Amino acid sequence: MNILLIGSSKFIGSHLLDRLVKKNDIDKISCTYLSNNQSSFYEKEKITFNKCDVRKFSDIQRNLRVSHADLVIYMASSRYFPKPININDHIEININGIKNLIEACKQNIRNPQVIFINSGSSKLDSKKNNIGYSFSKKNSSEIFHNAINNNEISGTEINLFTPYGPRDYKYRLIQSFTIGLINGEIPKINNPNSQRDFIYIDDVIDIIEKIIHSNQKISSIDVGSAKPTSVLEIVKEISRIMEIKKEIKLDHIESKEEISYMKADLSIANEKFNWYPKIDLNDGIFSTVEWIKKNYTNYYE
């Protein structure tokens, strides 16, 4: 099997590569990146790295052609927080990117399967304007499923909720709060009552791997813990692990953020794969914090 992994430059992609490179039934993995090339961490025989801007149809078409992919894992996404510099990123990356992928697959002679790693926010009823993150995720989901229903492509959408773990981006909640504590700061927490569905990276990779090797026809599947947890509870647990006694700084003025509550529906994951998250939240936070402490200088500074 040849795999084209689009958007593989950091957190989830690096963990997925670690797992896939060990599989004997995978012959070649072609990875694309926009700005971060991780090629120095991997052997060259099985993995190749090429630049790709999903906003450009020609880039996706070229990578699809040279990879001879039987399977495309599409992970490219705009950023939710901090906000992207370009206000049009949500549309250009999330919406136009998936359109470019679909068109490239339609024109490709191998007609590869597609695993679309989308966000759990795609299932929310976003009432924001049509350039927001949730809107773009929901719209890209609709585009993907319309293409499947019209027999233009075949594949599965993974609605990924709030992954966390080692190698996550430094601006994400657990990383940013832990790094602040390492530097002797007590970071200010916005929207402390906002609830997310946190899922440890190893559990995420487990279910992705099952889907890759499955012959079952699954159009959409949620991946999360189905146990929403508040931001405040998370940072309290980090403070306990770090043995910090100082009071957490809270922003008591709740901002009108786009996402305030998320919960995955694991019924399909349970039914099709007998899959349940294995990593307890507190255990996962502990492992993540310990990894950050050991790797902070080399990875985040």
N, C-alpha and C positions, 0 to 999 in steps of 0.2 A: 504493500500500500504506500502510495505517495501522498503526503499531506502538505498543504499550503496553509501556513498559520499567519494570518494577516493581523498585525497589531501585537507583536510578540515581545516588545522591547523591555518590559519591566515586570511588574508584580505577578499577575496570574500567568502570563506567558512564560516567565522563567520557571515557575513551578511545574507547569504543564510540560515544558521541554525536558526537565529533569526526569519526568516519568516516561515520556514517550520515547526518549532516546534509548531506553533500555529494552524496548519491545522488539522482539525478533521479527514480527510480522509487519513492521514498518520499515520500508526500504529507504525512504528519503523524506526529510522534513525541510521544506523551504520556508524560511521565516522572513517576514517583512517588518520594517521599522520606519519611523518617520525621522526621529532625531537621536535615538539611543541604540547603538549597535552592541549586542551582547556576544558577538561571535568569539571573542577571546576566551570565553568561559567554556567553550564546547569543542569537541573534536570536529574536524572538518569533513571527515568521510561521509557522515550521515546528514549533517545539518549545513545548510547554506543560508546566508543572510543577504538580503537585498532591500534597497530603499524603496518605499512605496508611499505615495500620498493618495489616500482613498478618494480625495476630492477630484482626482484626475482619472478619468476612465482608462486612459492609455496605460497608466501605471498598473492598475489592477489587471487589465487585459494582458500586459506583457508578463507579469509575474505568474498569472494563471497558465499562460502558454509555456513558459520555460520550466515550470515546476512539474508539468505532466501530472497534475494533482488528480487523485481519485476522490479526495475529501478536502474541502476548504473549511477551516475553522476561522470564523470572522469575529475578531475581538476589538476592532478599531472603535473608538468612542471619543466624544468630546468630554470635557471635564465639567463636573457639577460644582465642586468646591475645591479650591477657590474658583471664582467665576473666570471663564476664559477671557483672554484679552480681546478677542474678536467676537462681537456679539452674534455674528452669523455662523460661528463654529458649529452650533447645535444642528443647524439646517444643513450646512455644507458637509459635515462629517457624518452625522447620524442618519440623515435622510438621503442626501445625494450619494453618500458613500454606499449605502445598501442598494440604491438604484444602480449604481455603477457595477457593483458586484453581480447583481442579477443579470444585467445586460451582458456582462462579460461571460458569465456561465452559459447563457443562452447561445452565445456565438462560439463557445468552445466545443470542440468535437468530442471531448471526453465526457461532457455533461456531469461534472462532479457533484457529489453530495455536499450539502452545506450545513454546518452547525453554526448558528448565529447566536453568539453570546450577547444577549441584550440585558437590560436592567429590569429589576422588579418594578421600577417606576413606570414601566410601559403599561402596567396593569391599572395604574391610577387614573381616575377621572380628572385630568388636569384642566382647570378652568383658567389657567394663565394664558398669556398671549401666545401667538403661534410661533414664537422664536425661543420659547423656554425649553429647558432640558427635558422635563417630563413629556411635554408635547412632542418633541422630536423623537423620543424613545417610543412613544405610543404610535406615532405616525410610521416610523420605520418598521415596527412590528406589523402594522396593517399592510404595508407594502410587501413585506416578506411573505405573509400568509396569502395575499392575493396572488403572488407569483406561484406559490405552491398550488393553490386552488385552480389556477389556469394552466397547470402542468408545464410551467416555464422552468421551474427548478424543483428539486426535492430536497428535504432536509428537516431539521429540528431547530426550534428556537428555545434557548435556555434563558429563563428569566432569573438572573442572578441578583440576589438581594444585597446584603452588606458583607462582602468578604473581608477578612482581616488575617494578619499573620506576618511572619518574617518577610522582609523585602518589600513591604507595602510602601507607598509614597509617603514622604515625610510630612505632607500637609494633611494626611488623614488622621482621624480622631486619636486612635491609640498611639500612633507614631508621634504625632505632634505634641500630645500631652506628656508622653514619656520623655521625649527629647527636651521639652521645657523643664521637666523636673531634674533631668541630668545636668542641665545648665543652671540649676539653682533658681529657676523661675516657677511661679504658680500660674500657668496660662489661664486666661479668662475664657470661660465656657459660655458660648452662645446657645440658646435654645436647649437648656438642660433637660426639659421635659419631652423633647422630641424622642420618639421611639423608633429604633431600627431593628431589623432582623439580622443579627450578626451570625456569620457562618465561617468557621475556620478554614483556611486555605486547603488543608489536606482533604477535608470533606468535599470541598468544591472539586478538586482534581479527581477524586474517586468517582464522582457521578459523571463528570465529563468523559473520563476514560471508559466508563460503562456504556455511555451513549455512542462513543466512537466505534466500539466493537459490537454494537447491537444491530441486529437486522430488523428490529421492531420499527413499525411506522408510528412515530410520535411527532406530532406537529409542534407541541409546546409543552414545556415542563418547568416548574418552579424549583429553584435551588436556594434553600435557606434553612433556618432552624425552626421556623414557625413559632418562635418565642420572642416577641418584641421586647427590647430592653432599652431603657432610657439612657440618654447620653450621661446623665448625672450618675447613674449606677455604674457605668463603665469607668468613669474617671475616679469614682470612689474606690473601685477595686484596684485600679492602677496605683492610687495613692497608698492603699493598704500594702500592696506588694512592695512598693518603693519605701515603705515605712515613713511616709510623709504625714506629719501631724497638722500642718498649716491648713487653714480654712481655704476651700476651693472658691475662686472668684467666679461668681455667676453673673451673667447679664440677665437681670430680672425683666427686662423689656423684651418680650418674645417678638422676634422678627417674623414677618409674614413669609416664611420660607415656602418653597414649592412643595417640599416633602416633609411631613411631620410624623407620619405613622406608616409602618410597613410590616407586612406579615405574609410569608410564603404559604402557599397551599401545596402540601407535600403528597397529596393523594395519588398523583400520577407516578411520582418517584417511588412511593411505597408499593403501588400496584405493579408497575412494570419491572422494577429492579430490586424490590424489597430493600430499598435504601433509606437509611435514617442517619442523621449526623452522629458521628461517634465521639467527637471532641466536645466535652463540657465547656461552656463559655468561660468559666473562671480558669480552667486548666489552659484553655487556648490563650487567654489574656496573659497568664503567667509565662507561658512559653514565648509569646511574642515580646513581652517586656524584657525577659532574660536575653533573647536574641538581640534586641536593640542595644541593651547595655554592653554586650560583648562586641558588637559590630558597628557601633555608632561612629567611631573615628573613621573607619575605612569606607563605610557605606553612605553616611549622611553628611559628613563634614565636607 
